[in-house]
Amino acid sequence: MEFLVRTENLLPHDTPEEVRDQLKKGERERAMELREAGILKRLWRVPGRNATVGLYEAEDPAALHDALTSLPMWKWMDITVEALATHPQER
């Protein structure tokens, strides 16, 4: 199944810079692992916001949940998920 995932980073502004740097590094590394596993297909930035839009592919919603909660920053993210279905014109 494919999913459109919107995330917004809500990490508190007073988080120490070294903690922010560690989280960003871990986030990048985990995203690359998800890409290599074929789960994270595409990722876009949202201009003007600390947010992303991603195209994910997972066996089912539970597998997607596992992938998203494996991200180091997931505790500080507002996440919206839309399951996608193939449009008849795409067949």
C-alpha positions in Angstrom: 0.0 0.0 0.0 1.1 3.5 -0.7 0.7 6.3 1.8 1.0 10.1 1.7 2.6 11.2 5.0 2.8 14.8 6.1 5.0 15.6 9.1 5.7 18.8 10.9 8.6 19.0 13.4 7.4 20.3 16.7 10.7 20.0 18.6 10.7 22.8 21.3 12.7 25.8 20.3 14.7 25.7 23.5 16.1 22.3 22.7 20.0 22.4 23.0 21.8 22.7 19.7 23.8 19.5 20.3 20.6 17.5 20.9 19.0 19.0 17.7 22.2 18.0 15.7 22.1 14.4 17.1 18.4 14.1 16.2 18.9 15.5 12.7 21.7 13.1 12.1 19.8 10.1 13.4 16.7 11.2 11.3 18.8 11.3 8.1 20.4 7.9 8.8 17.0 6.3 9.5 15.4 7.9 6.5 18.2 6.4 4.3 17.6 2.9 5.8 13.9 3.3 5.1 14.8 4.3 1.5 17.0 1.3 1.1 14.2 -1.0 2.4 11.9 0.4 -0.2 9.5 2.0 2.4 10.3 5.7 1.9 9.8 6.3 -1.8 10.0 10.1 -2.1 10.4 13.0 0.3 9.7 16.7 -0.2 10.2 19.8 2.0 7.4 22.2 2.6 8.7 25.7 1.9 8.6 28.1 4.8 7.8 25.4 7.4 9.7 22.7 9.3 7.7 20.1 7.5 7.9 17.3 4.9 5.6 15.4 2.6 6.6 11.8 1.9 5.5 8.9 -0.2 5.8 5.7 1.7 5.0 2.1 0.7 4.3 -0.5 3.4 2.5 -3.8 3.6 -0.3 -2.3 5.8 -1.0 0.6 8.1 0.6 -1.3 11.1 3.9 -1.6 9.1 3.8 2.1 8.2 3.2 2.9 11.9 6.3 0.9 12.8 8.4 2.7 10.2 7.2 6.2 11.3 7.8 5.5 15.0 11.3 4.2 14.2 12.2 7.8 13.3 14.3 9.5 16.1 12.1 12.6 16.0 8.7 10.9 15.9 7.8 12.0 19.4 8.0 15.6 18.3 6.2 15.3 15.0 2.6 16.1 14.1 2.0 13.3 11.5 -0.9 13.0 9.1 -1.3 9.9 6.9 -3.5 9.4 3.9 -3.8 5.9 2.4 -3.6 6.0 -1.4 -5.5 3.9 -3.9 -4.8 3.6 -7.6 -7.0 5.8 -9.8 -8.8 3.9 -12.6 -7.0 6.1 -15.2 -3.7 4.7 -13.9 -4.5 1.1 -14.7 
